[in-house]
Amino acid sequence: MTRPLLSLTRNRQIGALCWTLVLLAQLCAFFFPVRNLPLPLRIAVMALLLGIVAVTVVTTLGFWTEKGDERAEENDRKANAALFTCFFLAMGALVLTLRPGAALTLTREAVVLLFSAVCLGRDVLFLLYERFGR
């Protein structure tokens, strides 16, 4: 029995939803640390996050996704290029606002937040190009 394949758009929609959940979970972790929660609630939060991570990995790697056509590949390239340009401009603005000689340090939480924001942006830009692009 073969498993039905997801369309590329549906795969990216699920991926965007998962990355949004990861982003929201990380933002909640900044304000409500899990360490202070009772053990059963910590286990429930961990199980939920592991489920989100599993779905995110499956959609990101595209195990059960149909192959994209030329238009989808072009939209993927456009989304990556636009995301790189935004990231490049943001890093330039960050460098210009730092004091000379100041060090930039990122915590693990900030790296997870940035990574999930970049992945969410990639999926959203792809979906926008698929919907409104030519």
Residue pairs with C-beta under 8 A, 6 or more apart in sequence:
3 64
4 64
5 64
5 65
5 66
6 14
6 59
6 64
6 65
6 66
7 65
7 66
8 65
8 66
8 68
8 72
8 130
9 127
9 130
11 59
11 62
11 65
12 59
12 123
12 126
12 127
12 130
13 123
13 127
14 55
14 59
15 56
15 59
15 60
15 119
15 123
16 120
16 123
16 124
16 127
18 52
18 55
18 56
18 59
19 56
19 116
19 119
19 120
19 123
20 120
21 52
22 49
22 52
22 53
22 56
22 112
22 116
23 113
23 116
23 117
23 120
25 49
25 52
26 109
26 112
26 113
26 116
27 113
29 109
30 109
34 42
34 45
37 45
58 64
59 65
60 119
68 76
71 130
72 130
75 126
75 129
75 130
75 133
76 126
78 125
78 129
78 133
79 122
79 125
79 126
79 128
79 129
80 122
82 125
83 118
83 121
83 122
83 125
86 121
87 118
94 104
98 104
106 114
